[in-house]
Amino acid sequence: MKKSKYLLFLISVFAFLLLASRSSFLYVCNNWDDANSYFSVGKALFNGKMPYRDVFDQKGMYLYFFYGLAYLIKSTSFFGVFILEIVFGTIDVIGFYKILNLYISEKQSAFLAPAAYATIVVSRSFWWGGAAEEICLPFYIFGLYLILSYFRKEYQDSTMGADKLLIGGILAGFIANIKFTGLGFFFAWMALVWLSFVIKKEFVKSIKACLIFLFGMFLPFIPWIIYFGFQNSLYEWYWGYVFINVFLYPNSQDGGAFQKLYTFAKILYWLIRDNYQYFVFALAGIIFTVLERGQKIITRLIVPVLFGFLFLGIFIGGRTLPYYSLPLGVFSVFGFALIGRIIDRFSQNHELTSSFSNVAIYAIITVVFSAMIFDLSMNVPFMSEKEDSYFMFRFKDEVLEKENPTLLNIGCLDAGLYTITGIVPSCRWFQTQTLDIPEKENNPYFEQERYIKEGLTDFVLARDTYPECIYDNYELIDQADYSYSGYDFTYYLFQKNQ
């Protein structure tokens, strides 16, 4: 099974995502507005437009780059995103396998790694598929593996080597350039490694270790420094990604330490209830790592400390959207380490010599967890929907009657019409962002109204409301009612007057 396990990992990930992600071809479309926004910006990036300056969204550049690669695979659907999810999901399972192999036998690790992944994609925080948090998972998982492999195998004999410090920094750099709220994980990661140097009284080396880590973290920034630097747009990068997310987007509430502690406890309580599929394993696994025999105190602290700082980094801003907690799902692997340890200890027949038997067991695990996803995933009921269930496909036919059409999306984030028509956004505020920006020239609501007054696009897609001035340049050609996630909306399609 040594060579075949990676193929089996790929097959299981394909089976799980086929059911769990609305990017899958079993679904008519993935009409999640966030994911469509990433797709539109990635598409614009690969068509010569600069994120933040020419088309605005507030995530990091590697997210748009990966979505741009998905666009190159298939320009008018999420098939490329589905391929992207499979690639990243397979990397996730390989990482889980390597982590599990630190605790249990190789075969048990191979059997249980896909199961840990399944508990993540079946959860509510997986949402509709394609989240920035999903793209971040491999970087967290391999960060976990690096630090655990050091403390479990090398800590007694030596300090962490420069290679692992550098790689850890590179992983952190990718997180910083996708969604930097996850950096709490790597802050704790490096703090624990630094503490290990201090415990060994290697004070000078501890400073060098931090510098190596920071250098590694800097490396993923280099392509974007060059990209924005050559176009004299470093400030636009800072403003669109850092300033907006740090100073305008957070929704933190005032209150004392007790109030904040209560708020965090309440958030965690509801996360556990909503995402029990992986929290059951994560919580049991955290307890297991703390109480595991024969480990140094610092080794026992690794998992709970990383979990805690990741949680704080994600939620300290005060916003609590369902998919934010997806990275916490990586800790489910430790619950499966506990299960594997129990099996290793009490089962006399877990070592299977027949290659066919190994594959058969793996197939059973894949089928069982696929059935779990089919039964529990909130996305599966949407498989029954057809194209006529979605207003965008009717609007698509009307938009594509015009050659090389342009589009503006107002009243909401990207509704998906850019995706299925293949239209590259031509306006900076190509969608409505819920941002209260004081500067008039950077305010999305003011700018979108200006676009409409000047008739800058051939079509305008509006949700629920639109400015009265729209009738000066446009006529209403279609409208449709649509409901999702418990909300009812009306979408309007306007065409520029001939």
C-alpha positions, 0 to 999 in steps of 0.5 A: 500500500506504500505506493498506492495510498496517494492514489487512494487519498486522491480518490477519497477526496474526489468522492467526498468533494463530489458530494460536499462541494457545490463546485462539483459537477453534481451541482448546477452551480456554486452561487456563493457570492464570496466564491464568485467574487474570488473567481471574478477577481482571479479572472480579472488578474489573468486578464491584465487587471490589478486587484484592489486598484482595478477590481476590488475584493479584500482577500489576499493575492494567493487566493486570487492567483489560485482562483485565476488558475481555476479560471484558466481550466474552465472560464464559465463554471466552477469546474476549475475550482473543483479541481483546485479543491481536489488538489488542495484536499489531497494535500490535506489528507497527505498532511493528516497522514504524516501527522497521524504517523507520528502517533500510530502505525503507517497503515492505521494512518493511511486508513484514518487520514481521509476520515479526518478530512471527511469530518471537515468537509461535511461540517457547516463551516465548509459552507458551499465550497471554495472558501479562503479558509479551505485554501488555507488548510494545507498550510495549517496542516503542514505547519502542525506536522512540522512542529509536532515532528520536531517536538516528538522526534528531535526536541530532546537532542537538538533545537529546530533546524533552519530548514524547518524554521524556513518552511514554517515561515513560508507557510505563514507567509502564504497564510498572510497572503490569503487571509491573515486572520489565521496568523495567530496559529503561526504566532503561537507556532514560532513562540513555542519554537522560540521557547524551546530554544530558551529552555535549552538556554540557546538565547542567541540561537533563539533570535536567529531562529526568529529571523529565519522564520521571518525571512521565510515568511517574507519569501511569499511576499516577493512576487507581489512586491514585484507585481505591485511595485512595477506598477507603482501600486504598493499603496493600493495593495496595502489599502485594499488588503491591510487597511480595509481589513484591519481598520474598517472591516472588524466589528469588535465590541467594547467591554472588559476582559470578562465580557470578552471572555464570555463572548469567546466562550459563547462563540466556541459553544455555538461553533461546537454545536454547529460543527460537531462533526469535527469538534467531537474528534478535535476536543477528544484529540486535544485532551489526548495530546495533553494527557499523552504519557511520556511527553515533555510539558511543552510537547503537551501544550502544542496542540491546545496552544495552537488551537487557542491562538488560531481561534483568537486570531480568527474571532478577535475581530468580532465577526462570526460568519459560519465558514470562519471556523473551518481551519479549526477542523484540522485539529480533528486529526488528533481525535483519529490519532486517539482512535488509531492508538486504541486500535493499535493497542487492542486489536491483534489483527489490524496489521493486514498483509493482503494488499487486496484487504488493505484496499478493501478496508480503504474502500469501506472507509471511503464509502462509509464517510461518503454516506455520512456526507450524503446524509449530513452535508447541508449542500446535498439537497441542492443537487436536485436543483436545475438551471431553471431554479436559478435566475442567473441562467435566464439573465445569462441568455439575455446578457449574451445576446450582446457581443462582448457585454459589460456588467455591473453588480449592485446591491450585493456581492457577486451573484454569479452572473460574471462567472456564467457569462464569462464577463471580466469586471470592467469597474473597480467596484464591480460588486457592492461591498459592505464597507463604510469608507469615508473617502468619497472617491473610494466609497463603493456606493457613491462610485457605483451610482456614478457608474450608472449615471455615466452608463459605463456598463451595458448591463446592471444586475441589482438586488432588491434596490437600485438608484432612481437615476438608473432609468436615465440610461437603462431600461429594466428588461427582466426581474426574478425572485430568488430565495436562499439561506432563509432570505428572499430577494428580488433581482433586476436586470437592466440594459443600457438604452440603445 
